[in-house]
Amino acid sequence: MATATLDASTGRRTWLDQLLSVVAEVRAGEAVTALLLTFTAFLLLGSYYFGIKPVREALILSVKGGAELKSYTGAVQAGLFLFLVPAYSAFASKVNRRRLINGVFLFFISHLVIFFALGEAGVPLGVPFFLWAGIFNVMCIAQFWSFANDLYTPEEGKRLFAIIVFGTATGSVCGSEAASLMGKRIDVFTMMLVSAGILLLCVLLMNLVHSREKGRTQNAARRREVEEPLGKEGGFHLVIHQRYLLFIGLLIFTLNLVNTNGEYMLGRMFGDLARRTVAAGAAAGLDAKQLLVGYYAQFQFWQNAVGTVIQFFLVSRIMKYIGVRAALFIMPALSLCGYSLFAAIPALAVIRLVKIEENSMDYTLNNTVRQALFLPTSREAKYKAKQAVETFFWRAGDMISALLVFSLVRRLDVGRVSAINAGLVFVWLLLVFGIAREHRKLTAALPPEAV
């Protein structure tokens, strides 16, 4: 667990510490590292929303039956993580923190360069890139947050994560807007290459933070700890044998099942709209793929713009005044209201509004709370169990959603699909009760200054 830094021990707050206090409570010496992590999060999410997510949606949804194929392909990712999570755990048990971070990110950056070359050569990439993007999204973002959890104590993370998540929210907005502006000027494969360059800058920034924090800590044992590999326990072993981690995994599973069903409904309606627009000759010379890039870029811009407002004005205050456990209940309550509304009024404008609300809350408040859940856990849990939770359990939600689409959902109108989602939210709420109870037990065992 992280310890107080030298700058913080002086008790003097700089102008930068005071400036960031507008967003969250920042104490002496904390601002620089928080800003570096925030900028890294900004670039990480910006790269994803610029040259990966909209490209992924365009490539998969431009194929006939794209909305259904998207759901089916997502199921394969859960199976892949049965191999990837143990491989990650084995790698983490052999290398120190710096090499773990560099290895994971460079692994994915190299793939973007390969996809660029294959795309330019005319190789069809719809399914392969969809699979890869789903793996990248959860593994690299989980790796970043494992690093942030490793740097901070529970008390520090509760205060400062709101600032870092602000970087993810603004990065998403800027990435989406850049995709909207550039999507019609450069091809989708060049967008991939730009994202690779941005991710390389993320690696450099995380190395800078690692070196800075290692040199600032007063604890010699802590300095040695970050230079040593993690323990031998695997990610799945940790999750299965700790009730708290298992509940978090089941929460992620249920949350993503609900979210993926919502994305299916939105994708089905967007795909129908694009095909109707092209068939009617009202697309101004654009094909369905280009229309879909525009639809999703605009949708993502608004969800992230709303999220930025939530993150800046609400998240830190919610975390401060009601705490992590109570904040867990906010998003499922809103999702229950949203899907109940869409079940009653199944129109594109409604599901678009529901998904903007749901995604903006998920990427800001819910994201901050989810990351904070790992603050009181061990280093092994922060890296290995987090990868298991944020990858396999996340994509298992995709797998079950795909089974639902194949066996039932594709035969139903979107209003009935929304009613199913509303029922799943009740399960989500039960898991939140369980996590809150276990979190209370876990934090009660920590020293008062760490909580």
C-alpha positions in Angstrom: 0.0 0.0 0.0 1.3 3.5 -0.9 2.7 5.8 1.8 2.8 9.5 2.2 5.3 11.4 0.1 8.1 13.8 1.1 6.4 16.8 -0.3 3.2 16.0 1.5 5.1 15.8 4.8 6.1 19.4 4.6 2.5 20.5 5.0 2.8 23.3 2.5 0.3 23.5 -0.4 1.5 24.9 -3.7 -0.6 27.0 -6.0 -1.2 23.8 -8.1 -2.5 21.9 -5.1 -4.9 24.8 -4.4 -6.0 25.0 -8.1 -6.9 21.3 -8.2 -8.8 21.7 -5.0 -11.6 23.1 -7.1 -12.3 19.6 -8.4 -11.3 17.5 -5.3 -9.6 17.8 -1.9 -5.8 18.0 -2.8 -3.2 18.1 0.0 0.4 19.3 -0.1 2.6 17.7 -2.7 -0.2 15.7 -4.4 -1.0 17.8 -7.4 1.8 17.0 -9.8 1.4 13.2 -9.7 -2.4 13.6 -9.9 -2.1 15.8 -13.0 0.3 13.5 -14.7 -2.1 10.6 -14.1 -5.0 12.7 -15.3 -3.2 13.6 -18.5 -2.3 10.0 -19.1 -6.0 9.0 -18.6 -6.9 11.8 -21.0 -4.6 10.5 -23.7 -5.6 6.8 -23.1 -9.3 7.4 -23.4 -8.8 10.0 -26.2 -6.8 7.4 -28.3 -9.6 4.8 -27.7 -12.4 7.1 -28.7 -10.6 8.5 -31.7 -9.1 5.6 -33.6 -10.4 2.4 -31.9 -14.0 2.5 -30.7 -15.6 4.4 -33.6 -13.5 2.4 -36.1 -14.5 -0.8 -34.3 -18.2 0.1 -34.5 -18.0 1.2 -38.2 -16.2 -2.0 -39.3 -18.5 -4.4 -37.5 -21.9 -2.6 -38.1 -21.2 -2.0 -41.8 -21.4 -5.8 -42.3 -24.9 -7.2 -42.9 -26.4 -8.3 -39.6 -23.8 -6.2 -37.8 -25.7 -5.6 -34.6 -26.2 -9.4 -34.1 -22.7 -10.2 -35.2 -21.3 -7.6 -32.8 -23.1 -9.4 -29.9 -22.0 -12.9 -31.1 -18.3 -11.8 -31.5 -18.3 -10.3 -28.1 -18.9 -13.7 -26.6 -15.6 -15.0 -28.0 -13.7 -12.5 -26.0 -14.8 -14.1 -22.7 -13.3 -17.3 -23.8 -10.1 -15.6 -24.8 -9.7 -14.1 -21.4 -9.6 -17.6 -19.9 -6.1 -17.8 -21.4 -5.1 -14.1 -21.3 -5.7 -13.6 -17.6 -3.5 -16.5 -16.5 -0.9 -15.4 -19.0 -1.0 -11.9 -17.5 -0.8 -13.2 -14.0 2.3 -15.3 -14.9 4.0 -12.4 -16.5 3.2 -10.1 -13.5 4.9 -12.8 -11.2 8.1 -12.5 -13.2 8.6 -8.7 -13.7 8.5 -5.5 -11.7 5.9 -2.8 -12.0 7.7 -0.8 -14.7 8.2 -3.8 -16.9 4.6 -5.0 -16.4 3.2 -1.6 -17.5 5.5 -1.3 -20.5 5.0 -4.9 -21.6 1.2 -4.7 -21.6 1.0 -1.4 -23.5 3.7 -2.0 -26.0 2.0 -5.4 -26.8 -1.2 -3.6 -27.8 0.6 -0.7 -29.6 2.4 -3.1 -31.9 -1.0 -4.6 -32.9 -2.4 -1.3 -34.0 0.6 -0.9 -36.4 -0.1 -4.4 -37.8 -3.8 -3.7 -38.2 -3.0 -0.5 -40.1 -0.8 -2.4 -42.5 -3.4 -5.2 -43.0 -6.2 -2.6 -43.6 -4.2 -0.7 -46.1 -3.6 -4.0 -47.9 -7.3 -4.6 -48.2 -7.6 -7.4 -45.6 -11.2 -7.6 -44.1 -10.8 -6.6 -40.4 -14.4 -6.3 -39.0 -14.4 -9.3 -36.7 -10.6 -9.5 -35.8 -10.5 -5.8 -35.0 -13.7 -6.0 -32.9 -12.2 -8.8 -30.9 -8.9 -7.0 -30.4 -10.5 -3.7 -29.5 -12.6 -5.4 -26.8 -9.5 -7.0 -25.3 -7.5 -3.7 -25.5 -10.3 -1.7 -23.9 -10.5 -3.7 -20.7 -6.9 -4.8 -20.3 -5.1 -1.5 -20.9 -7.6 0.6 -18.9 -7.5 -2.0 -16.0 -3.7 -1.8 -16.2 -3.7 1.9 -15.8 -6.1 1.8 -12.8 -4.1 -1.0 -11.2 -1.1 1.4 -11.4 -3.1 4.2 -9.8 -4.4 2.0 -7.1 -0.8 0.9 -6.3 0.3 4.5 -5.9 -2.4 5.6 -3.5 -3.7 4.7 -0.1 -7.5 4.2 0.3 -7.8 7.7 1.8 -5.8 9.3 -1.0 -7.5 7.5 -3.8 -11.0 8.4 -2.4 -10.0 12.0 -2.7 -7.9 12.0 -5.9 -9.5 9.5 -8.2 -12.2 12.1 -9.0 -9.5 14.2 -10.6 -8.0 11.3 -12.6 -11.4 10.2 -13.8 -11.9 13.7 -15.0 -9.1 13.0 -17.4 -10.9 10.0 -18.8 -14.1 12.0 -19.2 -12.4 14.9 -21.1 -10.3 12.5 -23.1 -13.4 10.7 -24.2 -15.0 14.0 -25.3 -12.0 15.2 -27.2 -11.4 11.8 -28.8 -15.0 11.5 -29.9 -15.0 15.1 -31.3 -11.7 14.5 -33.1 -13.2 11.3 -34.6 -16.3 13.2 -35.7 -14.2 15.9 -37.4 -11.5 13.7 -38.9 -13.6 10.6 -39.7 -14.6 12.0 -43.1 -11.1 13.3 -43.9 -8.9 10.4 -43.2 -9.5 6.6 -43.5 -10.2 4.5 -40.6 -6.8 2.7 -40.8 -4.9 6.0 -40.5 -7.0 6.7 -37.4 -5.6 3.5 -35.9 -2.0 4.6 -36.4 -2.7 8.0 -34.8 -4.1 6.2 -31.7 -0.9 4.0 -31.6 1.2 7.2 -31.3 -0.9 8.6 -28.5 -0.7 5.3 -26.6 3.1 5.5 -26.8 3.0 8.9 -25.1 0.9 7.2 -22.3 3.7 4.7 -21.7 6.2 7.5 -21.3 4.0 9.4 -18.8 3.4 6.3 -16.7 7.2 5.7 -16.6 7.7 9.2 -15.4 5.1 8.8 -12.6 6.7 5.5 -11.6 10.2 7.1 -11.3 8.8 10.2 -9.6 6.8 8.3 -6.9 9.5 5.8 -6.3 12.0 8.6 -5.6 9.6 10.5 -3.3 8.5 7.8 -0.9 10.1 7.7 2.5 9.5 4.0 3.0 12.5 1.9 1.9 10.4 -1.3 2.0 7.9 0.3 -0.4 10.7 1.2 -2.8 11.9 -2.4 -2.8 8.4 -3.7 -3.2 7.7 -1.9 -6.5 10.9 -3.3 -7.9 9.9 -6.9 -7.2 7.4 -9.1 -9.1 4.0 -9.8 -7.6 3.2 -13.0 -5.7 2.4 -16.3 -7.3 -1.4 -16.4 -6.9 -3.4 -16.1 -10.1 -6.1 -13.6 -10.8 -8.9 -16.1 -10.9 -7.7 -17.8 -7.7 -7.8 -14.5 -5.9 -11.3 -13.7 -7.1 -12.7 -17.1 -6.3 -11.3 -17.3 -2.8 -12.2 -13.8 -1.6 -15.9 -13.0 -1.3 -15.4 -9.2 -1.7 -13.5 -9.7 -5.1 -16.1 -12.3 -6.2 -19.0 -9.9 -5.6 -17.1 -7.2 -7.5 -16.7 -9.6 -10.4 -20.3 -10.5 -10.4 -21.2 -6.8 -10.3 -19.1 -6.1 -13.3 -20.7 -9.1 -15.1 -24.2 -7.9 -14.4 -23.4 -4.3 -15.2 -21.9 -5.2 -18.5 -24.8 -7.5 -19.4 -27.2 -4.6 -18.9 -24.9 -2.2 -20.8 -24.3 -4.6 -23.7 -28.0 -5.3 -24.1 -28.5 -1.5 -24.2 -25.7 -1.1 -26.8 -27.4 -3.9 -28.9 -30.6 -2.0 -28.9 -28.9 1.3 -29.9 -26.8 -0.4 -32.5 -29.8 -2.1 -34.1 -31.6 1.1 -34.3 -28.6 3.0 -35.6 -27.9 0.3 -38.2 -31.5 0.4 -39.4 -31.4 4.2 -39.7 -28.1 4.1 -41.7 -29.4 1.5 -44.2 -32.7 3.3 -44.6 -30.9 6.6 -45.2 -28.6 5.1 -47.9 -31.5 3.2 -49.6 -33.5 6.5 -49.7 -30.6 8.3 -51.4 -30.4 10.8 -48.6 -26.8 10.1 -47.6 -25.1 12.8 -49.7 -22.8 10.2 -51.3 -21.7 8.6 -48.0 -22.0 4.8 -47.4 -23.5 3.2 -44.4 -20.0 2.8 -42.7 -19.4 6.5 -42.9 -22.8 7.3 -41.6 -22.3 5.0 -38.7 -19.0 6.6 -37.8 -20.8 10.0 -37.7 -23.8 8.6 -35.7 -21.5 7.0 -33.1 -19.0 9.9 -32.9 -21.9 12.3 -32.2 -23.5 10.0 -29.7 -20.2 9.5 -27.9 -19.5 13.2 -27.9 -22.7 14.0 -26.1 -22.4 11.1 -23.6 -18.9 12.3 -22.8 -19.8 15.9 -22.6 -22.5 15.2 -20.1 -20.0 13.0 -18.2 -17.5 15.8 -18.1 -20.0 18.0 -16.3 -20.9 15.2 -13.9 -17.2 14.5 -13.2 -16.2 18.2 -12.6 -19.1 19.3 -10.5 -20.5 16.2 -8.8 -18.2 13.2 -8.4 -15.8 14.4 -5.8 -18.6 15.9 -3.7 -20.6 12.7 -3.8 -17.5 10.7 -2.8 -16.8 13.1 0.0 -20.3 13.5 1.5 -21.9 10.1 1.0 -18.8 7.8 0.4 -18.0 4.9 -1.8 -20.6 2.5 -0.6 -23.6 4.8 -0.9 -22.4 6.0 -4.3 -22.6 2.5 -5.7 -26.4 2.7 -5.6 -26.8 5.8 -7.8 -26.2 4.3 -11.3 -28.5 1.2 -10.9 -31.3 3.4 -9.7 -31.0 5.6 -12.8 -30.7 2.6 -15.1 -33.8 1.1 -13.7 -35.7 4.3 -14.5 -34.2 4.6 -18.0 -34.9 1.1 -19.2 -38.4 1.2 -17.8 -39.0 4.4 -19.8 -37.7 2.9 -23.0 -39.8 -0.2 -22.5 -42.9 2.1 -22.5 -41.6 4.4 -25.3 -39.3 2.3 -27.7 -38.1 5.2 -29.9 -34.6 5.9 -31.1 -34.6 9.3 -29.4 -35.4 7.7 -26.1 -32.8 4.9 -26.2 -30.2 7.4 -27.3 -31.1 9.6 -24.3 -31.1 6.6 -21.9 -27.7 5.4 -23.2 -26.2 8.9 -23.0 -27.3 9.1 -19.3 -26.2 5.5 -18.5 -22.8 5.7 -20.2 -22.0 9.2 -18.9 -22.7 8.0 -15.3 -20.8 4.7 -15.9 -17.7 6.5 -17.2 -17.6 9.1 -14.4 -19.2 8.4 -11.0 -19.6 4.7 -11.4 -16.0 4.4 -12.8 -14.6 6.4 -9.9 -16.4 4.2 -7.4 -15.4 0.9 -9.1 -11.8 1.9 -9.1 -12.0 2.9 -5.4 -13.3 -0.5 -4.5 -9.7 -1.9 -5.0 -8.0 0.6 -2.9 -8.1 -1.4 0.4 -7.0 -4.7 -1.3 -3.5 -6.2 -1.7 -1.1 -5.4 -4.5 -1.8 -8.8 -6.1 -5.5 -8.1 -6.0 -5.0 -4.6 -7.5 -3.1 -6.0 -10.5 -4.1 -9.7 -11.0 -7.6 -9.9 -9.6 -8.5 -6.5 -11.2 -7.5 -7.9 -14.6 -9.7 -11.0 -14.0 -12.6 -8.8 -12.9 -12.2 -6.2 -15.6 -11.6 -8.7 -18.4 -13.2 -12.1 -18.0 -16.2 -11.0 -15.9 -16.7 -8.0 -18.1 -16.7 -10.0 -21.3 -18.7 -12.8 -19.7 -21.5 -10.2 -19.7 -21.0 -9.9 -23.5 -21.1 -13.7 -23.8 -24.4 -14.0 -22.0 -25.8 -11.1 -23.9 -24.8 -12.8 -27.1 -26.6 -16.0 -26.0 -29.7 -13.9 -25.2 -29.5 -12.2 -28.6 -29.2 -15.6 -30.4 -31.8 -17.4 -28.5 -34.4 -14.7 -27.7 -33.6 -11.0 -28.1 -33.3 -10.8 -31.9 -36.9 -12.1 -32.1 -38.2 -9.5 -29.8 -38.9 -5.8 -30.3 -36.6 -3.4 -28.5 -39.2 -2.4 -26.0 -39.3 -6.0 -24.6 -35.5 -6.2 -24.6 -35.6 -3.1 -22.4 -38.0 -4.7 -20.0 -35.6 -7.6 -19.6 -32.8 -5.1 -18.8 -34.9 -3.5 -16.2 -35.3 -6.9 -14.5 -31.5 -7.4 -14.5 -31.0 -4.1 -12.7 -32.7 -5.6 -9.7 -29.9 -8.3 -9.6 -27.4 -5.5 -9.9 -28.8 -3.8 -6.8 -28.6 -7.0 -4.7 -24.9 -7.3 -5.6 -24.3 -3.6 -4.6 -25.8 -4.5 -1.1 -23.3 -7.4 -0.8 -20.3 -5.3 -1.9 -21.2 -2.5 0.5 -21.3 -4.9 3.4 -17.9 -6.5 2.5 -16.3 -3.1 1.9 -17.4 -2.0 5.4 -15.7 -5.1 6.9 -12.5 -4.6 4.9 -12.0 -0.9 5.6 -12.8 -1.4 9.3 -9.6 -3.6 9.5 -7.4 -0.8 8.1 -5.5 1.8 10.1 -7.7 5.0 10.6 -5.3 7.2 8.6 -5.6 4.9 5.6 -9.4 5.1 5.4 
